[in-house]
Amino acid sequence: MLNRRTLRIKAMQTIYAYMQAEGSDYLLALDQIGEDFAPDLNSMEVQDRKLLEGKKQIAQLLFKEWYETGQFETDETDKDIIDSVNRAVVSYQNQLRKDYKHYGNQMMSAVERIYDHYLGTLQILEVINSLVEEEEEKKEKRFTAAKGPDVKRFLNNRVVQRILSNKSYQQHIIRRNISWGSDISEIRLVYKNILKQDETFLNYLALPEPTLEEDLEVVKHIFKNIIFKEKNLQSLFEEQDLNWVENKSIVKSLVNKTIKVFGEETEEEPVLLDLSANWEDDKAFFEELYHQTIQEDDKYEALISASVKNWDVERVALLDKIILKMALCEMHIFRSIPVKVTINEYIEISKLYSTPKSKQFVNGVLDKMAQELAAKGDIRKSGRGLIDNK
């Protein structure tokens, strides 16, 4: 299932994309200034190219000053230059706001699409059942006896029937508009060429009266050894989800736990799992971590700069800076998460996604900053087991 480390990673990737976009927006603003002072090739008047180039360079220097300090001071009186800088500032800020909203929405959509993949993976059982029924209809129209295994016995699998007839499953499929559409042809090939020739599946079909445990085991086998392994299906999943390599383990965990729940004898009708054990809380954590890290970027940049006095902050890898800023954000605003948990989480993330030396760097900087901020009272933790900010 989805855990908070995965959410931290998704937020980190989104913040990285946003900061890359920020750099592009800066360059676009400089280009806009360049266009303001480009010679008008359609003008009948002679263009003073040197004058225009000089104005462009002054305007771009003023914009760079604003970008670095948040303001620009100048004795410049040329209205064209001042107007060009102001237009670039407004254009940059507007585009940055759009990117901030866009990447935030994209981040949440990407995570919630994991749930769609979970539902779609379960729906493969429904597709297989449909293929079996379709095959049986064709058999009835034949004049000669059909050869091969009696696949229609799979239609009686109690685990499959419990899932497909479950109200929670049916409602989610309808509300989220889950459908394999034209991609059903790939499942058809897997059914025909792999499942119908699979030894474990054939042995199951040969059982006179399968037990619930045997029903459960064959469904587990189909997912584990066919659906989550078959190359063509994996390629299809990767086409549907660019992050399938990362998200596969989450989908697999959700599917396995679902099968287990529906394979148990119970009087109450089971419900499908949520993305995580407490999705509403995790969703709030996820969104706030993204928004607050970006909104307090200047504050965290200054803290990092003060903490790494013997190291030029500009030379710190962008991903390391994002990791440090996210950790600082988490320490400051999530009062129920212990500091040590936060530090350990971001050390692990740095090991997975940043440079070979990042682990030691992130560990050293965060440990030092956490102690300093706790001593100042800037980090306060509350809740069970959080005495003394431990």
Residue pairs with C-beta under 8 A, 6 or more apart in sequence:
1 250
1 253
1 254
1 257
1 273
1 275
1 276
1 277
2 111
2 114
2 250
2 275
2 276
2 279
2 282
3 276
4 282
4 285
4 345
5 345
5 348
5 349
6 246
6 250
7 111
7 282
7 285
7 286
7 289
8 289
8 326
8 345
8 346
8 349
9 246
9 349
9 352
9 353
10 107
10 110
10 111
10 286
11 107
11 286
11 289
11 290
11 293
11 326
12 319
12 322
12 323
12 326
12 349
12 353
14 103
14 104
14 106
14 107
14 290
15 290
15 293
15 294
15 322
15 325
15 326
16 318
16 319
16 322
17 103
18 99
18 100
18 103
18 294
19 318
19 322
21 96
21 99
21 103
22 96
22 99
25 92
25 95
25 96
25 99
26 67
26 92
28 91
28 92
28 95
29 63
29 88
29 89
29 91
29 92
30 60
30 63
30 64
30 88
32 84
32 87
32 88
32 91
33 56
33 59
33 60
33 63
33 84
33 85
33 88
34 56
34 60
36 56
36 59
36 80
36 84
36 87
37 52
37 53
37 55
37 56
37 59
37 80
37 84
38 52
39 47
39 49
39 52
40 47
55 78
55 80
55 81
55 84
58 76
58 78
58 81
59 81
59 84
59 85
59 88
62 72
62 74
62 76
62 81
62 85
63 72
63 85
63 88
63 89
65 71
65 72
65 73
66 72
66 85
66 89
67 92
72 85
76 82
100 294
104 287
104 290
104 291
107 286
107 290
108 283
108 286
108 287
110 243
111 275
111 286
112 275
113 241
114 241
114 247
114 250
114 251
114 275
115 176
115 275
116 176
116 178
117 237
117 240
117 241
117 244
117 247
117 251
118 250
118 251
118 254
118 255
118 258
118 273
119 169
119 172
119 173
119 176
119 178
119 272
120 178
120 180
120 240
121 223
121 227
121 251
121 255
122 163
122 169
122 255
122 258
123 173
123 178
123 179
123 180
124 180
124 187
124 227
125 160
125 163
125 164
125 219
126 164
127 180
127 184
127 187
128 154
128 187
128 191
128 195
128 222
129 154
129 155
129 160
129 164
131 187
131 188
131 191
132 151
132 152
132 154
132 155
133 152
133 155
135 151
136 151
136 152
139 146
148 196
149 196
149 202
149 205
149 206
150 205
151 196
151 205
153 205
154 160
154 201
154 204
154 205
155 161
157 210
157 215
157 218
157 219
158 212
158 215
159 212
159 215
159 216
159 219
159 259
159 262
159 263
160 215
160 219
162 262
162 270
163 169
163 258
163 259
163 262
164 170
166 262
166 269
166 270
166 271
166 272
167 269
168 269
168 270
168 271
168 272
169 272
172 178
172 272
180 187
183 236
186 232
186 233
186 236
187 233
189 232
190 226
190 227
190 230
190 232
190 233
194 226
194 230
195 201
195 222
195 226
196 202
198 221
198 225
198 226
200 218
200 221
200 225
201 218
201 221
201 222
204 210
204 214
204 217
204 218
207 214
210 218
212 263
212 265
213 263
215 263
216 259
216 260
216 263
219 259
219 263
220 256
220 259
223 252
223 255
223 256
223 259
224 256
226 233
227 233
228 234
228 248
228 252
234 244
237 244
237 248
238 244
238 245
241 247
250 275
254 273
254 275
257 273
258 272
258 273
261 270
261 273
262 270
275 282
276 282
285 334
288 333
288 334
289 326
289 329
289 330
289 334
292 329
292 333
293 300
293 322
293 325
293 326
293 329
296 325
296 329
296 332
297 325
300 324
300 325
300 328
300 329
301 313
301 321
301 325
303 328
303 369
303 373
304 313
304 316
304 321
304 324
304 325
304 328
304 365
304 369
305 313
307 365
307 368
307 369
307 372
308 316
308 365
313 321
316 324
316 361
317 354
317 355
317 358
319 350
319 353
319 354
319 355
319 358
320 350
320 354
320 355
320 358
320 361
320 362
323 346
323 349
323 350
323 354
323 358
323 362
324 346
324 362
324 365
324 366
324 369
326 346
327 342
327 343
327 345
327 346
327 362
327 366
328 369
328 373
330 337
330 342
331 339
331 342
331 370
331 373
331 379
332 373
332 378
332 379
334 342
335 380
335 381
335 382
335 383
335 386
336 381
336 382
336 383
336 386
337 381
338 381
338 385
338 386
338 389
338 390
339 370
339 374
339 379
339 381
339 389
339 390
340 390
342 366
343 363
343 366
343 367
343 370
346 362
346 366
347 359
347 362
347 363
347 366
350 358
350 359
350 361
350 362
351 358
351 359
354 362
370 379
370 389
373 379
374 389
379 389
380 389
381 389
